[in-house]
Amino acid sequence: MNAPVPSDLTLLVLTDAGQAPEWIRLLPKGWVKSTRGDFLVDDQALQSILAAHTARGIDVVVDYEHQSLPEFRSPDGTAPAAGWVKDMEARDDGLWGRMDWSPRGAAFVANKEYRYHSPVPLVDNASRRAIALHSIGLTNDPAILGMTPIVNKAGITREDEMNGLKELLGLPADANEETILAAVKGLKDFRSDTVTALELKDGTGAEVQATALALKNRVATSPTPEAFAELKARLDRREADDLVGQAVKDGKLAPTMVEAATRLALTDRGGFQAFLATAPKVVPVGQVVSAVAPVRGTDGLTDGERAACASAGVTVENFLKAREG
């Protein structure tokens, strides 16, 4: 897998520029396209290369422009080393090597005078699988198509990018590129969902931060559940008193019905409002009501209360329960 790293996150990775990297990817994994012949780098190939390196027991040379090969040897026959591959590792994205650069080779790489390396694998003719690594050449014209520069983005290597992203994302050191990119996608989706949930216009970092701080302050100053319940109870009582008071003024309730009507308004606001909408006037508006005790029938209701029940469709039992609390 050789997926690109998002450029905006790459810019967050800090590293020392102008240094030759300690580790570079020698061969990408998969079917490798090359101007000198395509070949396969799979798990079997990686194990074969590692076994051959161990059996040979010497470091793999990194030369200039493949001067270790007879067809590219310099006129004087010399083939100086730019460095050596000290160790090799098989990773999810290919074969990696730990470099021991010569001072001259390190300077060439750090100054970007040589941007690429070109591996020289030994390939099995039948399977086209790489089985060993002969040498590595520093060049600006690699045979492998799409080869990653040794040093890019002002001295930041691809390994630096990966390691920096792992640290930023809180991933373990052995996380592969697939895991890293999945984490980046998760962050992108989270940001998109956050912008949508907050109903933001632009969704810039500053806007998200400001909205989050506003919500935090709102939560910090919000009343406790107990205080909110007490406030709601007060408001409900005030609204019920207003409704009942207006009903008395309109002549739809006798003063003796206020207490029971208030309880009903508190327990069933919608039902009480529906009653008021159709209730007839039981007391003439503006008439002074005598303080004489009301006359109640055998059901315990006055004529006005009975009329109110009939108009609202409330049973005598429910009305009495509401009146008595």
C-alpha positions as CSV (number, residue, x, y, z in Angstrom):
1,M,0.0,0.0,0.0
2,N,1.4,3.4,-1.0
3,A,-1.5,5.8,-0.3
4,P,-0.7,9.5,-0.2
5,V,-0.7,11.4,3.1
6,P,-3.1,14.4,3.3
7,S,-1.0,17.5,2.7
8,D,-2.7,19.5,5.4
9,L,-1.7,17.0,8.1
10,T,1.8,16.6,6.6
11,L,2.4,20.2,7.3
12,L,1.7,19.6,11.0
13,V,4.6,17.2,11.2
14,L,7.8,18.8,12.5
15,T,11.3,17.4,11.8
16,D,14.8,18.7,11.3
17,A,15.2,19.7,7.7
18,G,18.4,19.1,5.7
19,Q,19.3,15.6,7.1
20,A,19.6,12.3,5.3
21,P,17.0,9.9,6.8
22,E,18.1,6.9,8.8
23,W,15.4,4.6,7.4
24,I,14.2,4.6,3.8
25,R,11.9,2.3,1.9
26,L,14.1,0.3,-0.4
27,L,11.3,-1.5,-2.4
28,P,7.5,-0.8,-2.5
29,K,5.2,-3.8,-2.0
30,G,3.1,-5.2,-4.8
31,W,3.6,-5.5,-8.5
32,V,6.4,-3.0,-9.2
33,K,6.5,-1.2,-12.6
34,S,10.1,-0.6,-13.8
35,T,11.7,0.5,-17.1
36,R,14.1,-2.4,-16.7
37,G,11.3,-5.0,-16.2
38,D,8.4,-5.4,-13.9
39,F,8.7,-7.6,-10.8
40,L,6.7,-8.8,-7.8
41,V,7.4,-7.8,-4.1
42,D,5.1,-9.9,-1.9
43,D,5.6,-11.5,1.5
44,Q,7.5,-14.4,0.0
45,A,9.8,-12.0,-1.8
46,L,10.4,-10.0,1.3
47,Q,11.4,-13.1,3.3
48,S,13.7,-14.3,0.4
49,I,15.5,-10.9,0.3
50,L,15.9,-10.9,4.1
51,A,17.2,-14.5,4.1
52,A,19.7,-13.7,1.3
53,H,20.9,-10.6,3.1
54,T,21.5,-12.6,6.3
55,A,23.2,-15.4,4.4
56,R,25.5,-13.1,2.6
57,G,26.5,-11.4,5.8
58,I,27.6,-8.0,4.4
59,D,25.9,-4.6,4.1
60,V,24.3,-3.7,0.8
61,V,26.1,-0.9,-1.0
62,V,24.5,2.4,-1.9
63,D,26.5,3.8,-4.9
64,Y,26.2,6.7,-7.3
65,E,24.3,6.1,-10.5
66,H,24.7,2.3,-10.3
67,Q,28.5,2.4,-10.6
68,S,28.7,-1.0,-8.9
69,L,27.2,-2.6,-12.0
70,P,29.7,-3.3,-14.9
71,E,27.6,-1.5,-17.5
72,F,27.6,1.8,-15.5
73,R,31.1,1.7,-14.1
74,S,33.1,4.9,-14.3
75,P,36.1,5.3,-16.7
76,D,38.6,4.9,-13.9
77,G,36.8,1.8,-12.6
78,T,36.0,3.3,-9.2
79,A,32.6,2.9,-7.6
80,P,32.6,4.9,-4.3
81,A,29.9,4.2,-1.8
82,A,27.3,6.8,-0.8
83,G,26.4,4.6,2.1
84,W,25.4,1.2,3.3
85,V,22.2,-0.6,4.1
86,K,23.0,-1.9,7.6
87,D,19.7,-3.6,8.4
88,M,16.5,-4.5,6.6
89,E,12.9,-4.9,7.7
90,A,9.8,-6.3,6.0
91,R,6.9,-3.9,6.6
92,D,3.3,-3.7,5.4
93,D,4.3,-1.3,2.6
94,G,7.5,-3.0,1.5
95,L,11.2,-3.5,2.3
96,W,12.8,-0.9,4.5
97,G,16.5,-0.4,5.2
98,R,18.5,1.4,7.9
99,M,21.1,3.6,6.3
100,D,24.7,4.3,7.2
101,W,25.5,7.3,5.0
102,S,28.9,8.4,4.1
103,P,29.5,12.2,4.8
104,R,29.5,12.9,1.0
105,G,26.4,10.7,0.4
106,A,24.5,12.3,3.3
107,A,25.3,15.8,2.0
108,F,24.1,14.9,-1.5
109,V,20.8,13.6,-0.1
110,A,20.3,16.4,2.4
111,N,20.9,19.0,-0.2
112,K,18.6,17.2,-2.6
113,E,21.3,16.9,-5.2
114,Y,20.2,13.3,-5.4
115,R,16.5,12.9,-4.8
116,Y,15.8,9.3,-5.5
117,H,17.3,5.9,-5.0
118,S,17.1,3.0,-7.5
119,P,17.2,-0.5,-6.1
120,V,18.8,-3.4,-8.1
121,P,16.9,-6.5,-7.2
122,L,17.7,-10.1,-8.4
123,V,14.5,-11.5,-9.9
124,D,13.4,-15.0,-10.5
125,N,12.7,-15.3,-14.2
126,A,9.8,-17.7,-13.9
127,S,7.7,-16.0,-11.2
128,R,9.1,-12.5,-11.6
129,R,9.5,-12.4,-7.9
130,A,12.4,-10.4,-6.3
131,I,14.6,-12.8,-4.3
132,A,17.6,-10.7,-3.3
133,L,18.9,-7.1,-3.4
134,H,22.2,-6.5,-5.2
135,S,22.7,-2.8,-4.6
136,I,21.1,0.6,-4.3
137,G,21.9,3.5,-6.6
138,L,21.5,7.2,-5.9
139,T,20.0,8.7,-9.0
140,N,17.7,11.4,-10.3
141,D,16.2,9.0,-12.9
142,P,15.0,5.9,-11.0
143,A,13.9,2.9,-13.1
144,I,10.9,2.2,-10.8
145,L,7.9,4.3,-11.8
146,G,6.4,6.6,-9.2
147,M,9.4,6.2,-6.8
148,T,9.1,8.2,-3.6
149,P,11.9,10.8,-3.1
150,I,14.4,10.0,-0.4
151,V,13.9,13.5,1.1
152,N,10.8,15.6,0.3
153,K,8.8,18.5,1.7
154,A,11.8,20.5,2.9
155,G,13.7,17.6,4.4
156,I,10.7,15.6,5.7
157,T,10.9,12.0,4.8
158,R,7.9,9.8,4.2
159,E,8.8,7.8,7.4
160,D,9.0,11.2,9.3
161,E,5.5,11.9,8.0
162,M,4.1,8.5,9.1
163,N,5.8,8.7,12.5
164,G,4.6,12.3,13.0
165,L,1.0,11.4,12.1
166,K,1.1,8.4,14.4
167,E,2.1,10.7,17.3
168,L,-0.6,13.3,16.4
169,L,-3.3,10.7,16.1
170,G,-2.2,8.8,19.3
171,L,-1.5,5.6,17.3
172,P,1.0,2.9,18.3
173,A,4.5,3.1,16.7
174,D,3.8,-0.1,14.7
175,A,0.5,1.2,13.1
176,N,0.6,0.7,9.4
177,E,-0.5,3.2,6.7
178,E,-4.0,1.7,6.4
179,T,-4.6,2.3,10.1
180,I,-3.2,5.9,9.9
181,L,-5.4,6.8,6.9
182,A,-8.4,5.2,8.6
183,A,-7.8,7.5,11.6
184,V,-7.4,10.5,9.4
185,K,-10.7,9.7,7.7
186,G,-12.3,9.3,11.1
187,L,-11.2,12.8,12.0
188,K,-12.5,14.2,8.8
189,D,-15.9,12.5,9.3
190,F,-16.0,13.8,12.9
191,R,-15.3,17.3,11.7
192,S,-18.0,17.1,9.1
193,D,-20.5,15.7,11.6
194,T,-19.6,18.4,14.1
195,V,-20.1,21.2,11.6
196,T,-23.4,19.8,10.6
197,A,-24.6,19.3,14.2
198,L,-23.6,22.8,15.2
199,E,-25.2,24.3,12.1
200,L,-22.1,26.2,11.3
201,K,-21.7,28.3,8.1
202,D,-18.1,27.9,7.2
203,G,-16.9,25.2,9.6
204,T,-13.5,26.8,10.1
205,G,-11.4,25.9,13.1
206,A,-12.0,29.3,14.7
207,E,-15.7,29.0,14.2
208,V,-15.9,25.5,15.7
209,Q,-13.8,26.6,18.6
210,A,-15.9,29.7,19.3
211,T,-19.2,27.6,19.1
212,A,-17.8,24.9,21.4
213,L,-16.7,27.6,24.0
214,A,-20.2,29.2,23.8
215,L,-21.8,25.8,24.5
216,K,-19.4,25.1,27.3
217,N,-20.2,28.5,29.0
218,R,-24.0,27.8,28.5
219,V,-23.7,24.5,30.2
220,A,-21.6,26.0,33.1
221,T,-24.3,28.7,33.7
222,S,-27.3,26.4,33.3
223,P,-29.4,25.8,36.4
224,T,-29.3,22.4,38.2
225,P,-32.0,19.9,37.5
226,E,-33.6,20.7,40.9
227,A,-33.5,24.5,40.2
228,F,-34.9,24.0,36.8
229,A,-37.8,21.8,38.1
230,E,-38.6,24.4,40.7
231,L,-38.6,27.2,38.1
232,K,-40.8,25.2,35.8
233,A,-43.3,24.5,38.7
234,R,-43.5,28.2,39.4
235,L,-44.1,29.1,35.7
236,D,-46.7,26.3,35.4
237,R,-48.5,27.6,38.5
238,R,-48.4,31.2,37.2
239,E,-49.9,30.2,33.9
240,A,-52.6,28.1,35.6
241,D,-53.5,31.0,37.8
242,D,-53.7,33.3,34.8
243,L,-56.0,30.9,32.9
244,V,-58.3,30.4,35.9
245,G,-58.3,34.1,36.8
246,Q,-59.3,35.0,33.2
247,A,-62.0,32.3,33.2
248,V,-63.5,33.8,36.4
249,K,-63.5,37.3,34.8
250,D,-65.2,35.8,31.8
251,G,-67.9,34.3,34.0
252,K,-67.0,30.7,33.0
253,L,-66.0,29.8,36.5
254,A,-67.6,30.6,39.9
255,P,-65.2,31.7,42.6
256,T,-65.9,28.5,44.4
257,M,-64.5,26.5,41.5
258,V,-61.1,28.2,41.4
259,E,-59.2,25.8,43.5
260,A,-60.4,22.7,41.7
261,A,-60.0,24.4,38.3
262,T,-56.4,25.4,39.1
263,R,-55.6,21.8,39.9
264,L,-57.1,20.7,36.7
265,A,-55.2,23.3,34.8
266,L,-51.9,22.1,36.4
267,T,-52.5,18.4,35.6
268,D,-54.2,18.7,32.2
269,R,-53.5,22.1,30.6
270,G,-54.8,21.1,27.2
271,G,-58.0,19.6,28.6
272,F,-58.7,22.7,30.7
273,Q,-58.1,25.0,27.7
274,A,-60.5,22.9,25.6
275,F,-63.1,23.2,28.4
276,L,-62.7,27.0,28.5
277,A,-63.2,27.2,24.7
278,T,-66.7,25.7,24.9
279,A,-67.8,26.4,28.5
280,P,-70.9,28.5,28.9
281,K,-71.0,31.5,31.2
282,V,-72.2,30.3,34.6
283,V,-71.8,33.6,36.3
284,P,-72.9,36.9,34.7
285,V,-69.9,39.1,34.0
286,G,-69.5,41.9,36.5
287,Q,-72.1,40.5,38.9
288,V,-71.1,40.4,42.6
289,V,-71.3,36.8,43.9
290,S,-72.7,36.4,47.3
291,A,-70.5,34.8,50.0
292,V,-73.4,32.4,50.9
293,A,-72.3,28.8,50.8
294,P,-73.1,27.2,47.5
295,V,-75.9,24.7,47.2
296,R,-74.6,21.2,46.2
297,G,-76.5,18.3,45.0
298,T,-76.2,14.7,46.1
299,D,-73.2,14.3,43.7
300,G,-71.4,17.0,45.6
301,L,-71.4,19.5,42.8
302,T,-73.0,22.9,42.4
303,D,-75.1,23.6,39.4
304,G,-72.2,25.6,37.9
305,E,-69.7,22.8,38.5
306,R,-72.1,20.3,37.0
307,A,-72.5,22.4,33.9
308,A,-68.8,22.9,33.6
309,C,-68.2,19.1,33.8
310,A,-70.8,18.5,31.2
311,S,-69.3,21.1,28.9
312,A,-65.8,19.7,29.2
313,G,-66.7,16.1,29.2
314,V,-65.2,15.5,32.6
315,T,-66.7,12.9,34.9
316,V,-68.0,13.8,38.3
317,E,-65.4,11.5,39.9
318,N,-62.5,13.1,38.1
319,F,-63.7,16.6,38.9
320,L,-64.0,15.8,42.6
321,K,-60.6,14.3,42.6
322,A,-59.1,17.4,41.0
323,R,-61.0,19.7,43.4
324,E,-60.0,17.7,46.5
325,G,-56.3,17.3,45.4
